[in-house]
Structure formats: structure tokens, C-alpha cells
């Protein structure tokens, strides 16, 4: 066994965290001819991600859809007053998250939750912090209709796109002779989001044998992350999230009941989807309500055992970390910042 393979086995032996080496050091795209005469996109994913970007059979990715989705994502035509776009709250420099505690929609309307990052959401099981959407195609349409975000109706968006001087040709290139409708809109936006990829972080490179990829502090922090700090109880797998819903006590009894609003199960009160830790150093402020400003404050929150409440997840417990151990853990979290496509 070579050193690279041995390092990967060692990482997997410590926990279920899996930052897998895959073909390609940076994301790229290739077109693949289809029987229909069109082409689909095959991504070369960054190191550490799954080999293939999943997509539903009804929405195979193509270069035309990707470009249309990119254009729509950045176009304020999707907002009621033409002042906001998806990109207004999902900023590329911050892993497509927002730097505001909660995002501001049209007419100064403030939301109630922090905008989540979009990198690697192609691999998610559900979407939004409460898991309300089962697919990306559904998820991308909801902010358009939310009164505190883009505040539009889908019929009005479709009308604008149909009457636009250039969008009809762009939709025809992406979808053929089908109508411009909300289904096509959702499929184009979802294709763009599906290919927002980030990987090949220093932590990925260290896990496959590059002993110089991490600082000594980050190496110590990695050991804490995998063992005594018990971070992998929830932050696991290639994307460092179990995609499940847990109660850590953040904003307990402050009005947002989290997953309970979707399931109507009182046991789900205060539960929110575990975020990925990839690119975590870029996505402050933290937690579903943006109430924690820095990684140091996040580590302190978990070090003290979260916020006590009757439904606190049993995995959350005081850690009694030293000041140096907190610094080491932060160094490791910072090493999870990847390279993007």
C-alpha cells in the first residue's frame, strides 16, 4: 500500500468522515453526446467530493441549461421590484452564503434565517434549514415566491421571461420547443446550483498523504475533531454533515420552531439541518439565525454544551477544551476551505 492510500485508510479508521480522492484537482466540465443529439455535462469534481454530480432523469444537465441558470441566478428580473436577485443573498466569495445575519429582500423586508451556503448542495438530501424542499428543482423556486425575499409570483416571472427580448431564445436552446414555465425555470436554476462545487481543501490533501497540507495546529485540531470533541457525531461523510436535524439549543423559545413547522411533530422543535463544514471559514455569521459571529464563538458554544433545553440532542455535551485546543480546532475548521469550480 502506498503512502497516499495508507493515509486515506488511516483517516477512515478514525471515523466515518470520508474526504475521498477523486479524479481531478479542480472542477471542470466535459460535454457528452446523447442519443437525442444534445449534449450533457459531466463534471470532474474536486478532490474529496463524490465522483459524479447527481441529477434527476427529468433534468439532465447541459451547457445551455447551466448558462441559462447562471444568468437567471444573477438577474433581478426574478424579483418583484427588479432590485434583488438570487445572487444578492448568495455571494460567490462567501461560498454562496450571505454576510448578513439575515438577508434583506425587496423593499427592505428582513428574513428570519441566515442564508445558507450553496456549495455542494447537489449532494444534499433535503433543502433549507428545516428540510422543507425535497429537491433542488423545488427549492430554487421558493425564494422567488417568499414575501420577505424576491416577493414574486411564478406566473408573473414566467410572463416577464416570455416577453423578454432574449430569454425565449435562451430557453429554446436549453429546453427545445417546450414552453417557458415554472418547471423550466426551476430546472435551469437547479442546474446552476448543482454545479457550485468546492473541494480539494488542505484537509482533503492531508487525508490522502500530503503531510505538509496542514499546520501542526490544524493536525491537532483534526485529532480533536475526529475523537474527543465528537464533531463527527453530526459532521460526517464527504460533506461533513449527516444531513439530519438536531437540536443544539440555538434560539430556543425565540419563535422559530425549526423542523417542527414541517413535520408537526413536537419532538422536532428546535431541530435544524446540520450544515456542511466545508468552506465554513467563509460563511459567517453562523447558525440558522446568524446569531454567532465567529468560528471562535461557535467552538465556545459547543465547548459549553450548547444551550440547555428539554429537547437538546444527546450528542451535545460540555467538552472542557483548553484555550489551545479551541485554537487548534479552529485551525482545522479553517483548513476545510476548498477550491471552487
N, C-alpha and C positions, 0 to 999 in steps of 0.2 A: 504494500500500500504506500503510495507516495505521500509527501507531507501535506499536500493540499487536501487529499481525501481523508487523511488521518485527522486533520483539523476539523473537517466537517463532521466526522463521526464523533469527535470529542464534544463538539457543540451540541449535537443531538442527544448525546448521552446525558448531558446536564439537565436538559428539559425538553419540552415539546416545541420550543421555539425553533423555527426552521427557516434560516435565511439561505435559500438554495442557490448554488451557482447554476446559471443557465447560459445558453449561447448569447454572446454579445455583451460588450461592456457598456454600451449606451443604446438607448432605444432607437430603433429605426423602423422603416416600413418597407415592405415589398408588395407588389401587386401580383395577384394570382389569377390567371384566366379562369372563367367559369363557363359552363356549357351554354349559358344564355348569351354569351358574347360580351358580357360585362366583366368587370374585374372586382375582386375583393381584396381587402388589405390583410396582410399577415405581418404582425408586429414581431420585431426582435426585442424582447423585453430586457430591461436592465437586470444585472446580476441581483439575485435574491428574490425575484418575483416568479410566479408560475410561468411556464414556458409559453402558454398561449393565452391571449386575451379572450375571455368568453364573450359570446354574443348570441342572442336568440336567433333561431332559424328564420323567424319572420323579419329580422333586421340585420342581415349580413353587412358588415362594414365595407364601404367602398371609398375611394378617394373623393368622389363627388359628394357623398354624404358627410364625410369628415370636414371638407371645406365649407359646405353649407352650414353644418353645425357650428363650426368655428365662427363663421360670420354672424349667425343668429345669436350666439352666446354674447357677442360684443355689441350687439345692435340695440339701442334704446327703443326701437320700434315695438319691442315687446312690452313696453311699459305704458301705462295709461296716458301720462303727460309727456312721454318722449324724453325723459331725463335720466332714466336708470336702465341698466342692462344687467344680465346675469353677472358680468364681469365687474360691476360696481361693488358687489359684496364678496366676490370670489376672485381674489387678487393673485395673479400668477406668481409674483415674487414671494408670496407667503403660502405656498402650497395650495393655492386657490382657496384660502380661508380669508377672513376679514381681520383687520387690526382693531376694529371697534368692539366694545363689549357686546353690544347687539347692533345689528345692521339697521341702517336708516333707509326706508323705502321712499316711494313717491310722496310728495307733499310733506316731507319730514316725518312720516309715520315711522315710529320705532317698533322693532320686533321685540320678542320676549326671549329669544335664544341667540346664542353666538353662532354665526355662520360656520358650518363645519368645513374642513378642507376636502378637496375633491380628488387629490392624487390617489390612484389605485382603487377608486371606488368601483371599477369594473368587476372587482373580485368580491364585492360585498354581498351579503345575504339579504339585507333589507336596507332601507334608506331613511334619512332623517334620524334625529337623535332618539325618537321614540319608535322608530321602525314602521312608520305608517305606510310606507310605499314598498311594494314587493319587487319592483323592477325600476331600472333607471328610466325606462320609457315613461313610466308613470311619474317618477319623482321629478323629472325636469319640467313637467308642466305645472306642478303645484305652486312654485314661487310666482309664476306668471299671474295666477289667479288669486293669490293671497292679498287681502286688502292692505296689509302693512308691508308688502314687498312691491311687486310691479302693478298690482291692482287692476288687472285687465280681465276681460272675459275671452275665452277661446274663440268664440265666433267673431269678435272684433279683431283679434290678432289675425285670424285667417283672412278676414276681409282686407285688412291692410296689406297682407302679403300678396294676395291675389291682385290687388290694384297697384302694386309697386312696379316701377319700370323694369327692374332686373330680377327680382325674386322668382317670378314664374319660370324664367329660363333656367335658373339655378335649381329649382325643384324638379323641373323636367329632366335635367341632367342627372339628378340624384335618384329620381323615382320613376322616370319614364312618363307615360301618359296618364298616370293616376292623378287624382285631384289634389290640390293643396288643401290639406285639412289638418286637424289637430293630431291625427295619428302620424302623418308625415313629419309634422313639426317636432313631435316627441322623439321620433326615430332619428332625426337629424341631430338634435341636441344631445341625445343619449350617445350617439356615435362619437361626438366630440369628447364628451366627458369620459367615455370608455377608454380613450387613448391618452388620458392625462396620467402618465406613468412616472414613477420615481423609484429608483433603486440604486444598486452599486454604491452603497454608503460605505464609509470606513468600517462600520461594524460588519457589513457583508464581506468586505475584503479580508478582514481579520478572521472571520469564521471559516474561510477556505484557505488559510495558510499564510496570509501576509502579516507577519508578526509585527511589522512596523506601521500598520494601518491605524492602530490605536495608541494613544498615550498611556503611560503607566497608570495614570489616574482613571482613564476610561476602562482599562483592563480590570482594575479593582472594582470599578462600578459595575462592569459586566458580571463579575462573580457575585456581587450583591444582588443584582437584578435576577440572576438565574437561581439563586439559593435563598439566602436569609431574608431578603426583602420581599420575596414571594410575589414579585411583579408578574411572573409568568402564570399565576393563577388565572389571570384575565387577559394579559397581553401576550398572546401566544400565536404560533403559526407564522407564515411568511410575512404577514401584515401586522403582526404584533397586536392582534385583537382577536378575541373569541367570537366577535360579532353578536354577543348576547347582551342581556340587560341586567345591570347591577345597581344596587342602592349603596352609595357611598356617603349619603347624608348631605350632599351639596344642595343648598336651597331648600332643605326640608321644611315643610309647613310655610312656604312662601308663595303658594298658589299654583306652581307648576307641578302637576302630579306625575308627569313623565309617562311611562308605558301604560299606566292605568287608564289614561284617557283613550287608548286604543283598544285594550283588551277588556276594559270594565271590571277587571279583577282587582280588588283592594290590595291583594298581595303584591301587585306590581307598582304600588305607589312609590314614587321616588326612584324608580329604576330608569336608567338611560343606557343607550347602547355604548359599549366600550369603544372608545376611539382608537384608531391606529396610532402607534407611537412613531411611525416613520415620518420624518420631517418635523417632529414635534418642536424642535427649537425654532421653527419658522412660524408657528401658528398661534402665538399668544394673542389675546388672553385665552385662558383655559377654562374648561368645564362647560357644561351645556349653557350656562348663563353668563359666561365670560367673567365670572366673579374673582378669578385668581389670575394675577397679572404676570407672574414669572414662574419659570421652572423651579426656582428655589422655593417658592411658596407652595407649589404642587407637591414637591418632595416633603416639605414640612407638614402639609395636610395629611399625607399618608403616614408619615412617621408618627404622628399623634393618634392615628387610628381613625381618620375620617371624622365625621360629625355623628355623634350618637343619636340613634332613633330606634323605634321598635322594630323596624324592618331592615336595619343595617346588614349588609351582606356579611356572611360569616367569615369571608376571606379577609376582611378588613380588620386589622388589629394593630396596636402600637408596635413600633419596630425598635425603638430606643437606639437610633443611629447616632453616631458621633458626628461632630461638625465636619470632620474629614471624610467620613463615609457619605454624608449628604453631598459633599462636593464631588466625590468620586462618582456617585450615581448620576449627578447632573452631567458630568463629563461623558458618561456612556450615552445618556439620552441625546446629547449633542452630536454624538458620533452616528446617530441614525439618520442624519440629513443626507439625502441621496442626490444622484444626478438625474435630471429630468429629460424627457424627450423634447 
